[in-house]
Amino acid sequence: MRQHFSAFFQRFSFKRQMGITITLGILFLALCASVAGSWQVNERVREDLISQGRRITDNLARQSTLALIYSSADNATEVMHATMAFPGVIGMEIRHANGDLLLAQGDNDLVQFMQQQESGGLHADSMLNSESSKAWHFSAPVFSQPAEASPFGDASKPELLGYVSVVMSKAPLGQTTSNIFITNLLTSFSFALLFMFLIGKLTRNLSRPLDHLSESMARAQRGEIGVRAKPDGPRDIARMAHAFNRMMTELEEREAALRIAATAFEAEEGMMVTDAQAHIIQINQAFTDLTGYAAEEVIGKSPAILRSDRQSGVFYERMWTSLQRDRSWQGEIWDRRKNGEIFPAWLSITAVVDKDGKVTNYVGAYVDFTERKKAENEIHHLAFYDPLSQLPNRRLLLDRLRQGIAAGARNHTGGALMFIDLDNFKTLNDTKGHGIGDLLLIEVSRRLQACVREGDTVSRFGGDEFVLLLEGLSEDSAHAAVQARAVGEKVLQSISQPYQLEGAEFHSSSSMGITLFINYKDTLDELLKQADTAMYEAKKSGRNTLRFFDPVMQQELESRAQTEVGLREALRLHEFELYYQPQVDQLGHVIGAEVLLRWIHPERGLIPPLQFIPLAEENGLILPIGRWVLETACRQISIWSQDDATRELKLAVNVSARQFRQADFVRQMHEILDKTAIDPSRLKLELTESILLDDIRDSIAKMLSLKELGISFSMDDFGTGYSSLAYLTQLPLDQLKIDQSFVQHIGTKSSDAAIIQTIIGMANNLGMEVIAEGVETQAQRDFLEWNGCKLYQGYLFSKPLPLAEFKQTFGL
């Protein structure tokens, strides 16, 4: 059928084909315009009528309030007549909330409408309830006065009184639609006839120049680039001829440009062309010279073959984002040659798009940046590094100091600035010459770099002055000072070692000033001034030493240093002693004791544990000290086991986190038990919540291994940590120890009393003992006993005592 129609149509000339086609098209458009216009008007009229019906229904609902309140049809008669007077209204009714009819008029037969829609709640406005082919049915609820309208501010909800409904005929809508359609149809066909007459005349003038243009296009299709069309006939045809001529001119210019581009493609810049999917389709010789890859090695592959590891994936994502957005990108890139060498290049990428704006190719041009990069690096080095020592100069130091202060504030860490000045360097320069002085400075630079971490900065500030910038120190000023002092002492010791310079031995020393910066807010110059001031204090103190800018901190550090030195010798000199604090039952009988470490210094006397235990934890001395405590306690158990009065006593020993986390802690306990030959059930190890929960699997494994030997476990300071009941049920504990902070508030803080009751109840449910520490009053003891706690420890019974006094006090 389609072939027959095409053959029939081809019998006519171009002019007749155009005339028939345009005529049919205009007639079809006229018909569509009439239908579309009528439909649009019909919709507007329908919406206006529905809106009018809703307004009429709303008005009827508002004016029916009193009639429904008093159940009086007379009150609604007048509004009923007024409503029926509206054009199109053919029926209405008013009903009570229970469905009883109050008043009706006209056609209200709901059978002709669709099934009435059910309301999901109260509605404040009217709604199109249903409709049929002939009419609309509107309804609206009637309420009592709403709360916001009440002058008394009554907060009760409005009461539903009843419903009103209005029926409007669709006859006006149909009549109006028919009139509009007929009018639109007549108008459209009138204009169509006029257009057909005009197009008939135009067609005759179009055929001749179009034939000429068609002939020229056929010649161009055969390859005649120089052909041109004659721009005669109507203006549009002439424009088409001019457009054809411009196209042919552009083709000639493009052909010439392609010849030029082919020559330029073999220029000194490395060139690469890819398709839209970024697969290489062409390269030039310069690209091969630059990268070492021949054409057959890269064609069909992705440019990623050149990618090095110097730039992250984020860099390439941004590159392609720019290409997709701007259709071009240029920047510095680090690529890899075929031989593995990484080289810098300046890469310019341009997207080639077709007439539809779709990318067809990407063209990349490479310029080797190797020599330029070397020059830039050399300039940068001269600007930021000292030529003699190759250390960062003052300018780079200040930049890193600024970054270090910002990073410390962001990461909640501290830092230190250390100002170092070589002692008597001028004398060396004057007596041995500047050559020897320069060699000494170079060697000092090397030693300083060996004393610091990789992330720290060693700078030559000028002459014989050096500055060290330490970052990532503790946020606690005392701890940060200890860290800085350790580095400072290492530097002083390194610089004071002999120097071999040109075959001769030289000696030097230095003075150092240290200042800390933690959440520092002042200027950089002020920080340098503080370190410089501290350095001069070090020189005044005899040189070859260091000083902190804060005198109080200096005093604390010296005291801490003395404590650490004494602590290292205390174990060897037998200055440690165990004190015993009894643990009693509800009858007051001593069932055992907790051993507490005391340091009896020959000059400073009794040193409190809080002054040396944290220091021992920090420097690792807690390991030998902790083992000594365990061995001493076990030896005491062995001695007590030989006396009937003490053989049943248990000793509780605190184990530190660092000690318990040793990989061979279980083996150490085996050795101690074998050496002392005690009954392991007489030994109880006290561990804190934080120790156990730090690595719960490791904790459980060690505890189970030791429990097999008979050792029991008590969780110390229970209630102050964050352990969950789930973890508590997993740990093989024998006892919970209520922290003294809760016991102290018995009778004054109800929340602590409630916590104690909870701990006791939980321990009883889990089959564990409970012991309370810090019991100081009889009232506290009575409260604990009344709530089920049967074991106690505290000053009510005894303070920690030396062994001899403990035995004497309790008759052991």
HUPE-V777644 format. One record per run of one state. SS is the DSSP state (alpha for helix, beta for strand, coil for the rest). FROM is the first residue (numbers start at 0). TO is the last residue. If there is no record, write none. Layout:
<<SS | FROM | TO> <SS | FROM | TO>>
This chain:
<<coil | 0 | 0> <alpha | 1 | 8> <coil | 9 | 12> <alpha | 13 | 62> <coil | 63 | 63> <alpha | 64 | 69> <coil | 70 | 72> <alpha | 73 | 83> <coil | 84 | 87> <beta | 88 | 95> <coil | 96 | 99> <beta | 100 | 105> <coil | 106 | 108> <alpha | 109 | 111> <coil | 112 | 125> <beta | 126 | 130> <coil | 131 | 133> <beta | 134 | 142> <coil | 143 | 145> <alpha | 146 | 148> <coil | 149 | 158> <beta | 159 | 168> <coil | 169 | 169> <alpha | 170 | 220> <coil | 221 | 233> <alpha | 234 | 264> <coil | 265 | 268> <beta | 269 | 274> <coil | 275 | 277> <beta | 278 | 282> <coil | 283 | 283> <alpha | 284 | 290> <coil | 291 | 293> <alpha | 294 | 297> <coil | 298 | 300> <beta | 301 | 301> <alpha | 302 | 305> <beta | 306 | 306> <coil | 307 | 311> <alpha | 312 | 325> <coil | 326 | 326> <beta | 327 | 335> <coil | 336 | 340> <beta | 341 | 352> <coil | 353 | 357> <beta | 358 | 367> <coil | 368 | 368> <alpha | 369 | 383> <beta | 384 | 384> <coil | 385 | 390> <beta | 391 | 391> <coil | 392 | 392> <alpha | 393 | 410> <coil | 411 | 412> <beta | 413 | 421> <coil | 422 | 423> <alpha | 424 | 431> <coil | 432 | 432> <alpha | 433 | 450> <coil | 451 | 455> <beta | 456 | 461> <coil | 462 | 463> <beta | 464 | 472> <coil | 473 | 475> <alpha | 476 | 494> <coil | 495 | 497> <beta | 498 | 500> <coil | 501 | 502> <beta | 503 | 505> <coil | 506 | 508> <beta | 509 | 516> <coil | 517 | 522> <alpha | 523 | 539> <coil | 540 | 544> <beta | 545 | 547> <coil | 548 | 549> <alpha | 550 | 569> <coil | 570 | 574> <beta | 575 | 584> <coil | 585 | 588> <beta | 589 | 600> <coil | 601 | 603> <beta | 604 | 606> <coil | 607 | 607> <alpha | 608 | 618> <coil | 619 | 620> <alpha | 621 | 639> <coil | 640 | 648> <beta | 649 | 653> <coil | 654 | 655> <alpha | 656 | 659> <coil | 660 | 663> <alpha | 664 | 675> <coil | 676 | 678> <alpha | 679 | 681> <beta | 682 | 687> <alpha | 688 | 693> <coil | 694 | 694> <alpha | 695 | 706> <coil | 707 | 710> <beta | 711 | 717> <coil | 718 | 723> <alpha | 724 | 729> <coil | 730 | 733> <beta | 734 | 737> <coil | 738 | 738> <alpha | 739 | 742> <coil | 743 | 748> <alpha | 749 | 764> <coil | 765 | 767> <beta | 768 | 772> <coil | 773 | 776> <alpha | 777 | 785> <coil | 786 | 789> <beta | 790 | 792> <coil | 793 | 799> <beta | 800 | 801> <alpha | 802 | 808> <coil | 809 | 811>>
